[in-house]
Amino acid sequence: MILLTSEDASLMDRWAVAVGGRGTLIRRVRLLAEAEGTLAGRRPDVMLLDLSLTDLSLSGAAGIAGLLSFSPQTRIIALSHQPNDEEGIAALRAGARGYCNAYIDPRLLAKAVTTVQNGEAWVGRRLTDRLVALVGQNAPLQVDTDGSIDLDLLTAREQQIALQIGMGSSNKLIAQRLGITERTVKAHLGSVFAKLGVHDRLQLALLVTARMQYTSPTTPVC
């Protein structure tokens, strides 16, 4: 089931046309409370969420995390009337699996839904580049004397690879830097994804970025 959530009926009509293929069950709601009830009771596969929803706009990205508490397995695509990088990053960190313009081309919206259903993320190239740049700017703050990051569930090698993914490195480059094969990198990544409960490189980069910012030293107040 795909859950459409917006106060704009015409916008939901647009989404429904885009994603309503044969056999697709679509449910529409216009209130946050109704969305929470549907998530808890029906546990839809995908939720298209209008970020301008009144009750949601008051809580911001935290509202997305709250919705996921009712149905953690539901993949949320956050749709914005005025997309910007900061909002997109906040939505993804809160647990959204996609972020795009509310008036995205219907064919691309259908592709976005398929993409998140397959366990991947749907994010524009510019925002992806911004995330990689953000991690790269903060990376030195997180690297300690042995080059690891503070993710206790991972082995030392897995920590090294996670940090490299956060910095935007390809598997080939990671293999060269660490003196291992690309096949070994892929094997380690599979283990990292499983241990941290992430599905792809983007989610891992977000996790690393968040940890970097959380552990960044603060400037003393004089």
C-alpha positions as CSV (number, residue, x, y, z in Angstrom):
1,M,0.0,0.0,0.0
2,I,1.1,3.5,-0.8
3,L,0.0,6.3,1.6
4,L,-0.4,9.8,0.3
5,T,-0.4,12.5,2.9
6,S,-1.1,16.2,2.0
7,E,-3.7,18.9,2.7
8,D,-3.7,19.6,-1.1
9,A,-6.2,17.3,-2.8
10,S,-5.1,18.2,-6.3
11,L,-1.5,17.4,-5.3
12,M,-2.5,14.0,-4.1
13,D,-4.4,13.5,-7.4
14,R,-1.2,14.2,-9.2
15,W,0.7,11.7,-7.1
16,A,-2.0,9.0,-7.4
17,V,-1.8,9.2,-11.2
18,A,2.0,8.8,-11.0
19,V,2.1,5.8,-8.7
20,G,-1.2,4.1,-9.2
21,G,-0.2,1.2,-11.3
22,R,-2.3,-2.0,-11.7
23,G,-2.9,-3.6,-8.3
24,T,-1.5,-0.7,-6.3
25,L,-3.6,0.1,-3.2
26,I,-3.5,3.8,-2.5
27,R,-4.8,5.5,0.7
28,R,-5.1,9.3,1.0
29,V,-5.1,11.3,4.3
30,R,-5.0,15.0,5.0
31,L,-4.3,15.1,8.7
32,L,-1.2,14.1,10.6
33,A,-3.2,12.2,13.2
34,E,-4.9,10.2,10.5
35,A,-1.6,9.4,8.9
36,E,-0.3,8.1,12.2
37,G,-3.3,5.9,12.6
38,T,-2.9,4.5,9.1
39,L,0.8,3.8,9.7
40,A,0.1,2.0,12.9
41,G,-2.8,0.0,11.6
42,R,-1.9,-0.7,7.9
43,R,1.9,-0.3,7.8
44,P,2.1,0.9,4.2
45,D,5.1,0.1,2.1
46,V,5.7,3.7,1.0
47,M,4.5,7.0,2.3
48,L,4.5,10.2,0.2
49,L,4.7,13.0,2.7
50,D,4.0,16.6,1.9
51,L,6.4,18.6,4.2
52,S,4.0,21.6,4.2
53,L,1.5,19.6,6.2
54,T,0.5,22.0,9.0
55,D,1.1,19.8,12.0
56,L,4.3,18.4,10.5
57,S,5.8,21.8,9.7
58,L,5.6,22.7,13.4
59,S,7.8,19.8,14.4
60,G,10.1,19.7,11.3
61,A,12.3,16.7,10.7
62,A,11.5,15.4,14.1
63,G,8.0,14.8,12.8
64,I,9.3,12.3,10.3
65,A,11.0,10.3,13.0
66,G,7.8,10.4,14.9
67,L,5.8,9.0,12.0
68,L,8.4,6.2,11.6
69,S,7.9,5.2,15.2
70,F,4.4,4.0,14.2
71,S,5.7,1.9,11.3
72,P,9.5,1.6,11.1
73,Q,9.5,-0.4,7.9
74,T,7.5,2.2,5.9
75,R,9.7,4.0,3.5
76,I,9.0,7.7,3.5
77,I,9.6,10.0,0.6
78,A,9.5,13.6,1.8
79,L,8.2,16.1,-0.8
80,S,8.9,19.8,-0.6
81,H,7.2,22.8,-2.2
82,Q,10.5,24.7,-1.9
83,P,13.3,22.1,-1.8
84,N,16.6,23.1,-0.3
85,D,19.7,21.2,0.8
86,E,19.3,21.9,4.6
87,E,15.7,20.6,4.6
88,G,16.7,17.6,2.6
89,I,19.6,16.7,4.9
90,A,17.3,17.1,7.9
91,A,14.6,14.9,6.4
92,L,17.1,12.1,5.5
93,R,18.7,12.2,8.9
94,A,15.2,11.8,10.4
95,G,14.7,8.6,8.5
96,A,13.2,9.6,5.1
97,R,14.3,7.4,2.3
98,G,13.8,10.0,-0.4
99,Y,13.5,13.8,-0.8
100,C,12.3,15.7,-3.9
101,N,10.1,18.5,-5.2
102,A,6.4,18.0,-4.5
103,Y,5.7,18.7,-8.2
104,I,8.3,16.3,-9.5
105,D,7.7,14.8,-13.0
106,P,5.2,11.9,-12.5
107,R,7.5,9.5,-14.3
108,L,10.3,10.4,-11.9
109,L,8.0,10.1,-8.9
110,A,7.0,6.5,-10.0
111,K,10.7,5.7,-10.3
112,A,11.4,7.2,-6.9
113,V,8.8,4.9,-5.3
114,T,10.2,1.9,-7.0
115,T,13.7,2.9,-5.9
116,V,12.8,3.2,-2.2
117,Q,10.8,0.0,-2.4
118,N,14.0,-1.7,-3.6
119,G,15.8,-0.5,-0.5
120,E,17.6,2.3,-2.0
121,A,17.5,6.1,-1.5
122,W,16.1,8.7,-3.9
123,V,18.0,11.9,-3.6
124,G,19.0,14.5,-6.2
125,R,22.6,14.7,-7.5
126,R,23.2,18.2,-6.0
127,L,22.1,17.1,-2.6
128,T,24.2,13.9,-2.8
129,D,27.2,16.1,-3.7
130,R,26.4,18.4,-0.8
131,L,26.3,15.5,1.7
132,V,29.7,14.2,0.4
133,A,31.2,17.7,0.7
134,L,29.7,18.1,4.2
135,V,31.3,14.9,5.3
136,G,34.6,15.8,3.7
137,Q,34.7,19.1,5.5
138,N,34.1,17.6,8.9
139,A,36.0,14.4,8.5
140,P,39.3,15.6,10.2
141,L,37.3,16.3,13.3
142,Q,36.3,12.7,13.7
143,V,39.6,10.9,12.8
144,D,41.5,9.9,15.9
145,T,45.1,8.7,16.2
146,D,44.5,5.3,14.7
147,G,42.3,6.6,11.9
148,S,39.1,5.1,13.1
149,I,35.6,6.5,13.9
150,D,33.6,5.9,17.0
151,L,31.1,3.3,15.9
152,D,31.5,0.6,18.4
153,L,29.6,-2.1,16.6
154,L,32.2,-2.2,13.8
155,T,35.6,-3.7,13.6
156,A,38.6,-1.4,13.1
157,R,38.7,-2.2,9.4
158,E,35.0,-1.6,9.0
159,Q,35.3,1.7,10.8
160,Q,38.0,2.7,8.3
161,I,35.8,1.8,5.4
162,A,32.8,3.6,6.8
163,L,34.8,6.8,7.2
164,Q,36.0,6.5,3.6
165,I,32.4,6.0,2.4
166,G,31.5,9.1,4.3
167,M,34.2,11.0,2.5
168,G,32.8,10.0,-0.9
169,S,35.5,7.4,-1.8
170,S,34.7,4.7,-4.3
171,N,35.3,1.1,-3.6
172,K,38.3,1.1,-5.9
173,L,39.9,4.0,-4.1
174,I,39.2,2.5,-0.7
175,A,40.8,-0.7,-1.8
176,Q,43.9,1.2,-3.0
177,R,44.2,3.2,0.2
178,L,43.8,0.2,2.5
179,G,45.8,-2.2,0.4
180,I,42.9,-4.7,0.0
181,T,40.8,-5.9,-3.0
182,E,37.5,-4.3,-4.1
183,R,35.8,-7.6,-3.3
184,T,37.0,-7.4,0.3
185,V,35.7,-3.8,0.5
186,K,32.3,-5.0,-0.7
187,A,32.3,-7.8,1.8
188,H,33.1,-5.4,4.6
189,L,30.4,-3.0,3.4
190,G,27.8,-5.7,3.6
191,S,28.8,-6.3,7.2
192,V,28.7,-2.6,8.0
193,F,25.2,-2.2,6.5
194,A,23.9,-5.1,8.4
195,K,25.4,-4.0,11.8
196,L,24.3,-0.4,11.5
197,G,20.9,-1.2,10.0
198,V,21.5,0.9,6.8
199,H,20.7,0.0,3.3
200,D,23.1,1.9,1.1
201,R,26.1,4.2,0.9
202,L,24.0,7.4,1.3
203,Q,22.5,6.3,4.6
204,L,26.0,5.3,5.8
205,A,27.4,8.7,4.8
206,L,24.5,10.4,6.7
207,L,25.3,8.4,9.8
208,V,29.0,9.2,9.7
209,T,28.2,12.9,9.1
210,A,25.8,13.0,12.1
211,R,28.4,11.3,14.3
212,M,31.1,13.8,13.2
213,Q,28.9,16.7,14.0
214,Y,27.9,15.2,17.3
215,T,31.5,14.6,18.4
216,S,33.0,17.8,16.9
217,P,34.9,19.9,19.5
218,T,33.2,23.1,20.6
219,T,35.0,26.4,20.6
220,P,35.6,27.7,24.1
221,V,33.8,30.8,25.1
222,C,36.2,33.5,26.1
